[in-house]
Amino acid sequence: MGLGRMSSDIQIIETVIVKDKEGFSKTIDVVRAAVRAYVEDRRGTEAWRNRAAFSNASVLFRFRFIPALTVTSSMWILCDGRRYNITDIDDVRGRHMYYEALAERTEPIGGVDIGESDSQNA
């Protein structure tokens, strides 16, 4: 994987539950890492046919290994204002150099992407 192919900026997001001083809990999104990645949309290629077990995965992300962070399938990826749910994460060849994440795009409630404002829909 050449560095020139990693041309997309992504953020790895984790949803956490926090309690305020009155004891009420709420969920917030915490950005765990902002990195560059290679992004490949689902196509009819042989590589995607081999991933048939992940029929709901629509995007593949490859990015460098992050030593201080364990990326799990409970995290999200934010890329170009779109949110992707990680369905599978893999350490490529077990060498701790690259992650390969299969993800599916999540449709926002009401059809508004994260990068859009509510005033556009009014």
C-alpha positions as CSV (number, residue, x, y, z in Angstrom):
1,M,0.0,0.0,0.0
2,G,1.6,3.2,-1.1
3,L,1.1,6.4,0.8
4,G,-0.1,8.2,-2.4
5,R,-3.2,6.0,-2.4
6,M,-4.2,7.1,1.1
7,S,-5.8,10.3,0.0
8,S,-8.9,10.5,2.1
9,D,-9.1,12.1,5.5
10,I,-11.2,10.0,8.0
11,Q,-12.0,10.3,11.7
12,I,-12.4,7.2,13.9
13,I,-15.3,7.9,16.3
14,E,-16.4,6.2,19.5
15,T,-19.8,6.7,21.1
16,V,-19.5,6.9,24.9
17,I,-22.0,7.5,27.7
18,V,-21.1,10.3,30.1
19,K,-22.9,11.4,33.3
20,D,-23.2,15.0,34.3
21,K,-23.0,16.1,37.9
22,E,-26.7,15.7,38.4
23,G,-26.4,12.0,37.5
24,F,-28.1,12.2,34.1
25,S,-26.4,10.3,31.3
26,K,-26.1,11.2,27.7
27,T,-24.2,9.8,24.7
28,I,-21.5,11.8,22.9
29,D,-19.2,11.1,20.0
30,V,-15.5,11.2,20.8
31,V,-13.0,11.4,18.0
32,R,-10.3,8.8,18.8
33,A,-8.1,9.4,15.7
34,A,-7.9,11.5,12.6
35,V,-5.9,9.8,9.9
36,R,-5.5,9.4,6.1
37,A,-6.9,6.3,4.5
38,Y,-7.4,4.5,1.2
39,V,-11.2,4.2,0.5
40,E,-12.7,1.7,-2.0
41,D,-16.4,1.6,-2.8
42,R,-18.1,-1.7,-3.3
43,R,-17.8,-2.9,-6.9
44,G,-18.4,-6.1,-8.9
45,T,-14.7,-7.1,-8.7
46,E,-13.5,-10.5,-7.6
47,A,-12.1,-9.1,-4.3
48,W,-15.6,-7.9,-3.4
49,R,-17.1,-11.3,-4.4
50,N,-14.8,-13.0,-2.0
51,R,-16.2,-10.7,0.7
52,A,-19.7,-12.1,0.1
53,A,-20.1,-12.9,3.8
54,F,-20.2,-9.1,4.4
55,S,-23.0,-8.4,2.0
56,N,-24.0,-5.2,4.0
57,A,-20.5,-3.8,3.8
58,S,-20.3,-1.1,1.1
59,V,-16.9,0.5,1.7
60,L,-13.4,-0.7,2.4
61,F,-11.0,1.6,4.4
62,R,-7.3,0.9,4.8
63,F,-5.3,3.0,7.1
64,R,-2.1,2.8,9.1
65,F,-1.9,1.0,12.4
66,I,-2.5,3.3,15.4
67,P,-0.3,2.0,18.4
68,A,-2.2,3.7,21.2
69,L,-5.7,2.8,19.9
70,T,-7.5,-0.5,19.6
71,V,-10.0,0.0,16.7
72,T,-13.2,-2.2,17.2
73,S,-16.4,-2.8,15.3
74,S,-18.3,-0.7,17.9
75,M,-16.6,2.4,16.5
76,W,-17.6,4.6,13.5
77,I,-15.7,6.2,10.6
78,L,-16.5,9.7,9.4
79,C,-15.4,10.4,5.9
80,D,-16.5,13.3,3.6
81,G,-19.4,14.1,6.0
82,R,-20.8,10.6,5.9
83,R,-20.9,8.2,8.8
84,Y,-19.9,4.5,8.3
85,N,-20.5,1.7,10.8
86,I,-17.5,-0.6,11.0
87,T,-18.7,-4.2,10.4
88,D,-15.3,-5.9,10.4
89,I,-11.8,-4.7,11.3
90,D,-8.7,-6.6,10.5
91,D,-4.9,-6.2,11.1
92,V,-3.5,-6.8,7.6
93,R,-1.3,-9.9,7.7
94,G,-1.0,-9.6,11.5
95,R,2.0,-7.3,11.1
96,H,0.6,-4.2,13.0
97,M,1.2,-2.0,10.0
98,Y,-2.2,-1.5,8.5
99,Y,-5.9,-1.9,9.4
100,E,-8.5,-2.9,6.9
101,A,-12.0,-2.0,7.9
102,L,-15.2,-3.1,6.1
103,A,-18.0,-0.7,6.7
104,E,-21.5,0.2,5.8
105,R,-22.9,3.6,5.3
106,T,-25.5,4.6,7.8
107,E,-28.4,6.7,6.6
108,P,-29.1,9.6,8.9
109,I,-32.6,10.1,10.4
110,G,-34.5,12.6,8.3
111,G,-32.0,12.3,5.4
112,V,-29.6,15.0,6.6
113,D,-25.9,14.2,6.4
114,I,-23.6,15.3,9.2
115,G,-22.1,18.0,7.0
116,E,-25.4,19.6,6.1
117,S,-27.4,22.0,8.1
118,D,-31.1,21.7,9.1
119,S,-31.8,25.1,7.4
120,Q,-31.3,23.5,4.0
121,N,-34.2,21.2,4.5
122,A,-36.7,23.9,5.7
